[in-house]
């Protein structure tokens, strides 16, 4: 009987044994493989994934750390979040603060989420979308890319205003004296 999950340990096992295990495992699968069906363990072995817990991944894009949570149990759903910065104090950038609030308000028009403020004045992106079927790694990447494209104009403007605030703070010095 062929194991549901082949063990591919690397150079210590024979190459033909590894190949046989992979061929047997692949022969019993439907293709394309969808996100969440397999995982690679700490030893680099391919494993079937029976867990319905969401997958989590992170990546950096244009200097910002993003986190994605991927639901695979029923209908696939991708949720994307990022901490974009702090709302500057009015003494740092009075007009910029107003502009940031306008950007946040307008971001509510984006079709799959918004950029908003937390109670602590953290600027946060929250977006979600349902990827196209079949839910392959390529459709996951396409969904993440589409979400980022939805928000790109807002992210660009926000980045410029936050950069201006940082420059104004640096020019004023730590005591606001310049």
N, C-alpha and C positions, 0 to 999 in steps of 0.2 A: 504494500500500500504506500502511495506517495504522500508525503507530508504536505499539508496545506501551505506551510511556510518553509521554503528552502532556507538552509543555513549556508551562507557563503562566507567562509572564514578567511579567505585569502590564501597566501602561499603555503600554509601548513597542510591544507587539504589538497587532494589531487585536482588538477584542472578538469579532468573528465567528470569527476564526481560533482564538482561545482556546476559544470555545464549541464549535466543530467538533471540536477535539482532545479535549475532555472528553467530548462525546457519543460519539465513536468509541471512546474508551477504555472508557467505561461500558457501551457496547453489547456489548462482548466479555467482560464480567465476569459472574460468578454472584453472586447476592445472597442473604443479606446478606454484605457484605465482612467477612472475619474478621480478627482481630488478627494482624498480621504480614504481611498481603498487600500493603500499600502503605506508603509513607512520604513525608514531605514534605522535599524537599532544602533546602539553605541559601538558595535563591532563592525558596522557596515553591511549587515545582513538585511536582505529584503524580507519584510514581514507583512502579512495580511493585517489590516486594521479593522478590528471589530468594535472599537470604541466609538460611541456616538458623540463624544465631547467635541466642542468646537476646536478647530485648529487655530493656532495663533502664530503670527509671523510679524516681523518688524523689518523696516528698511528705511534708508535715508534718501531723501530727494531734495535737492537744492538746499542742503544744509539743515533740513528739518527732519526729525525722527518721526516716522509714521508707524502706527500699529494697526494690524488688520486681524479681525476675528472672522473665521469662516465656518458657517454652519453647514454641515454635510448630512445631518441625520434625515431630514425630510426634504423640503425644498431648499436648494442651496441659496445662501445669502451671505454677502460680503459686507462687513462693517469696517469702516476706515476712520481712525481718529488720529489727531495730532495736536500737540501743544505748540502754538505758534508764537507765543510771547506774552508779555504783560502789557496791559493798557497803561501807557505812560501817564505820569502825573501831569496835571495841567501846567504846572510851572516848567516842566521839561519841554512841552510841545503843545501849547494850547490849541492852535488850529489843527494840528495833527490828530489830537484826541477827538475832535469833532469829525474829522475825516474818517477816522477808524470806525466811529459809530455809524457813519453813513455806509461804509463798506460792509459792515456786519449786517446792517438792515437790508442792503441790496443782495447780499449773499443768500438771503431767504428765498430768492427767486430761482436759485440753482435747483435743478430737478430732483436731486438725490440727497439733499442734506442742507447744512448751513454752517456758517462760522458764527460763533456766539461767545459771550462772556460768561465766565463762572462767577460765583459770588465773590471770589478773591481777585477779580479782574484779570484772570488768565484768559487769553484768546485761544479758543479751541475749535478745531474743525471736527465735525461729525457728519459722516456720509454713509449711505448704504445703498446697495443695488443687488438685484438678482442677476447672476451671470447667465449667459446663453447655454443651452444644452448642446452637446454633452458637456458636463462640468469637468473639463480637463485642465491641466496646468496652464495651457495656452488661454483658455477662456477666463481663468482666474486672473492672469496677467492683463488680459484685455479689459476686464472689469475694473481692476485697480487703475489702469491707465486712463480709462474713460472717466472715472471719478476724479482723478487728478486734473484732467483736461476741463471738466465742468467747473472746477474752482480756480483754474489758473489765472484768470484776470483778477480775481479778488486776492489771490495769494501774491501776485506781482505788486498790486497797489499797496497791500498791507505791508509787504516787505520793504517797499520804498519808504513808507511813513515810519515804520519802526527803525529803519536804518537812520533816518533823519533825526529821530528822537535820541538814538544812541550817540550820534555825532554831536547833538546839542548838549547832551549830558557831559560828554568828554570835553567839549570846549569850555563849559562852565566850571569844570573841576569838581572835586568832591564836596566843596563847601558852597558851590554856586557862585564862585567869585571869578572864574575864568583864568 
